[in-house]
Amino acid sequence: IFFPTVLVLYFLLPQKFRPAFLLIASYYFYINIKPVYALLLAGVTLTTYFFTNLIDKAKSEKKKRQLLIADIIITLLPLFFFKYFNFVNEGVFTLLNYAGLHLPLPHISLLLPVGISFYTFMALGYAIDVYNEEIEAEKNFGIVALFLSFFPIVMSGPIERATNMFHQLKGKLEFKYDMVVSGLQLMLWGYFMKLALADRISIYIDAVFKNVEQHVGSSLLLATLMQPIRVYGDLGGYSLIAIGCAKVMGVNIIPNFNRPFFATTMSEFWRRWHMSLIKWLTDYVYTPLAFNFRKYGVWGIALALNLTFIISGIWHGAALNFIVWGAIQGIALSFETFTRKGKDAFEEKFR
């Protein structure tokens, strides 16, 4: 009901009112999840707008750097607090119990605000781009607010860039027949991936993983092999729906998946899977780390890869298994880095 209603009103309104209407619709959409979360989103938006304009006006490199660091810390605080408080809190209680200290302290559990990981990364990426002078700070607060709250992508991405979005949101958001048709096709394919693929597979996977003791090795192996397909159907399908929604309204969102299971190496897989996240991590985490570690040669690349994917694991979830998962990816990619020359030489020699 929401999207068709927004779409009709959107195209009935004069062009100049469409960005403002999209902002109102996006906040209405987000408030319906939980109203207090909208205050958090607004707080991150205000912080981003305030600091990016200060960075843009700063005269010295030292001042710009100080402002960027302050912005990064303030923007990350809500994410760390809501996403990692429970993890740290439970960890402290576990350590105290191991030490034999059973303190009667209250356990506090916080519910994670929907989409906070995504719009936080978008806000940080925009601030870093302003610092690197890849884009000028946006003076129109409404455009920054719409960029961070845009309802198709606010919950689960793709993780957009200001360099791709600002000029579109400030331009002519017109009805274009080809974009509407293409957007609806993407949405339809996304719904198929989510409802016909992921949700059907989930019935079997859940039946196995929730009753492990009643299953044999072959059914456990099948469920394990089907799990990546389910994740792809869920997140890949959602991404297509989000991209399609935006396209219908005349906004082009960056792609998020490109047939990842057709990749022939791990590094190629990570260039095809959750592309907006990997591109963000490459630009803002891996590249600076690899530059700083360049004196260590190939070992520096491996170290940068491992740190990047451990950060990726922590971003995915506040649990030890996600950190281990990130380390596994880093080790696999490091192995590819160390063996690439040998593999290339072998292929060249033996065809």
N, C-alpha and C positions, 0 to 999 in steps of 0.2 A: 504493500500500500504506500509506504513512504517514498520509494524511488519514483514510481510513476507520477505521484502527486507533485513531487519536487520538479520532475522533468517538465510537466505541463506548465506549471507556474513559471519555471525558469525560462522557457521559450516564449511565454506570453509577455513577460516583462521586457521593457526596453533594454537595449544592450548595456547602458551605463549602470543599471541597477543589478545586473546579474552577479557580479562578484560579491556585492553586499548580501544579496539573497543567499548565495552559496555559503557564506560565512554563518549566517543565521541558521540555515538548514543544518550545517555541520555541527554547530554547537547544540542545536535541538536534538540531533541524532546522538551526540555524545552524552548529553544530560540524561537521556532516557536510559543509559546504562546504569549510571549512578551520578546524581547531581554534583556531589562533592568532588568527583574526579575532574569536572570541568574547571573548578577553581585551580587545580594543580596544572592543568593544561594552560590555562590563562596565565598562571604564574611563570611557567617556562617561557611562554610567548613574550611576556613583558620583559623578562630578564634578557632574552635574546635580542629583542628590539632595542632595548636600552644600551646594552654593551656593544652591539654591532655598530651603532651610530657613534658611540664614543671611540671605538677602535678606528672608525673611518676618519674621525676628526683629529685623532692623536698625531702629534708632530714627530715625536721621536720613536725609534724602534723599541726602545726599552719600555716606554709607556704603553705602546700597543701590545707588547708581550705580556706585561703585567695585567692589562685589561682582559686579554684573552684567557690567561690562567684563572683570573677571578671568575670570568663567565663560565669556563669549563667546570670549575669546582661547584659553583652555585647551581648550574644546570644538572650536574650529576648527583647532587645531594638527594633529591627526591627519589631518583632511581635506586641509589644505594640503600636508602632508608627503607623503602617499601619492598624492594626485591630481595635484599640481602639481610635485612634485620632478623627475620625468622631463622635463617641459616646460621648466622652468628650467634643468635640467642640460644638456639638448641645446642649448638656446638659448645658453648660455654657451660650449659647445664650438664652436658655429657661428660665434659672434662672434670667438672666438679664432682660428679658422681663417681668417676673412675678414681678420683683422689680421696674418696670417702667422705666428701663434704656434701651432705644432703641439706642444703639450705632451703628454708621455706619461702623462697622468692616466687612471685607470681609469673606464670608463663604468659607472655604477650604474643599474640598472633595477628599479623596484619594482612589484609587482603590486597593483592597486587592490583593497582589501577590498570585498566585495560589500555593497551597500546603505548604505555609509558616508554618501553624500550625503543619503539619505533620513532615516536616524535622527539624523544631525547636525542637520538642519533641524527635526526634531520636538523634539529636546532644546532647541535655541535658542528655538523658539517657546514652549515651556512656561516656560522661564526668564524670557522677556520678559513673558509673561502674568502671572507671579507678581510681577514688578517693577511692572507696571501695575495690580496688584491686581484683575485680572480673574478670578483663581483663587487659592485658598490653596495654599501648598506642601503636598504630600502627605507625610504622616508615615510611611506604610507603604512601605518600600523596595521590596517585592515588586510593588506596583502600578505604581510608576515603571519598574521593570525590565521588567514585562510590557508596558507601554505602548510602550517603545522596542524591544522584541524580538519583539513579536507576530508569529508566523510568516507569516500571510498577506500582511502588508504590509512586512516588514523588508527585502526585497530590492529592490522597485521601487515602493513606495508603494501607494495614495495617501499623501500626507504628512498624517498625522492631527494633531489638536489635543487637548491634554490636557482642554480644556473639553468636548469631545465624548466622550472615552474613559474618563476616570477614574470618572465616576458609573456608567457601564455595567459596568466591570470590578469595581467594588465592590458592584454591585447583584446582583439575582438573575439568574444566567445559566441560564435554564430552556429546556427543550425546548418550542418553539412550532411547531406543525405548519405554519402559514402562512409563518413565517420560513424553515423548512427547505425547503419547496417553492419559495419565491421565491429562496432562496439557490442551490438546485440549478439553477433555470432560468437565473439569472445566470451560473453557472459554465458551463453548457452553451453559452450564447450566447458567452461569452468564449472557450471552446475552439474554437467555430466561427470566430470572428474571427481567432484565432491560427493554427489548423491549416488551415482550409479557405480563408481569405482571405490572410493575411499570408504563410504558408509557400508557398502556390501561386504568388503574385505574385513571391516571392523568386526562384523558379527562372528566370523571364524576366529580372528586373532584374539578378541576378548574372551571367547569361549575357552581358548587354549591357555592364555596367560593368566586367567583368573582361576584356573583349575589345573595348574601345572602337574600336580601329583597324580592326576587321572590320565595323563597323556604319555605317549611313548616318544622316543627320540625323533622319529620321522615326522610326527605332527608338530613337535616343537620346532624342528628345522624348517618346516614349511611355513609356520607362523612367523618365524624369525625372518625368512626370506621375503615374506609378503609385507612385513612392517615398513620397509622403505617405500614400497609402492603406496601404502596407505598414507604415509607422511607426504609423499609427492602429490597424491590426489587431494589431500586436505589443503596444504599450503599452496601448491601449484594451481589448484582449482580456485581457491580464494583469490589468488593473485590475478588470474584471468578475469574473474568477476569484477574485481576492483578496477583493473585496467579498462575493461569493457564499459563499466559505469562511467568512468571519466571520459572515455572516448565519445560516448553518446552525447556528452555535454560539451564536446569540442576541445577536451584537454588530453594531450598525449602523455601517458605515464611510461616510464622506462620499463622494459621487460624484466621479468624476474627468473624465468626458467627457459632453457633452450635444450630440450630433449636430453636431460642429464645422463640417463642410463645408456645412451649411445656413446658416451665418452670412452676412450681407450686407455686413459691414464688417470691417476688421481688428480693431478694438477688440472687436466682438462675437465674432469668432473666438477671441480670447484670453480671453473670458469663458466659452467653451465647451470649450476645449482644455486638458488637464492642469490642471483647475480647482483642485486642491489646491495645486499649485505656484504658480499665478498668484495665488491668494488669499493664500498665505503671503508672496509677494513684495510684493503690494499692501499688506498690513497692516504688514509689518515693514521694508520697504525704501522702496517708492514713497510711501506716506502720510507718513512722517517727512521724506523728502526734499522732497516737494511743500510741506509745511508750512514747512520752512526756506527754501524758494525762493519763497514766496508773494509777496514784494515785487516779483518780476520778472514777475508776471502770467502770461500764457499762455506766455511764454518759460520761466518757472520750471517750469511743467507739462511742457513739452517736454524740458527738461534732466533732470527727475526720471524721465521715461519712458525717455530714452536711457540714463541710468545704471542704471536698474532692469533693462533688457533686456540691457545689456552684462554685468551681474552674472549674469543668467539664462544668458547664453551661456557665461560662465566656469564656472558650476555644471554645465552640460551636459557640458563636456569641456575638457581642458587642451590646447587647440590654437588657432592663430590663426583658423582658419575658424569656430570657434564664437564668437569675439569679433566677427568680421565679421558673422556671422549675427545676433547680438544687436543690433549697430549698425543693421543693415537693418530689423529689427523696430521699433526705437526711432524711426528716421527715418519709416517708414511711419505709425506711430501719431501721431507729431508732425504730419505732414502732415494727417492726419484732424482733429487738434485745431485747427490753424490754419484749416482750411476748413469746419469744422462749421457756423458761423453762416451762411456764404454758402450752403451746401447746404440748410440748414433754410429759409432765406429763399426760395431758388429753389423748393423743394418746396411751400412755403406759397402762393407766388404762382401757380405753374403747375399745381399738383396733379399 
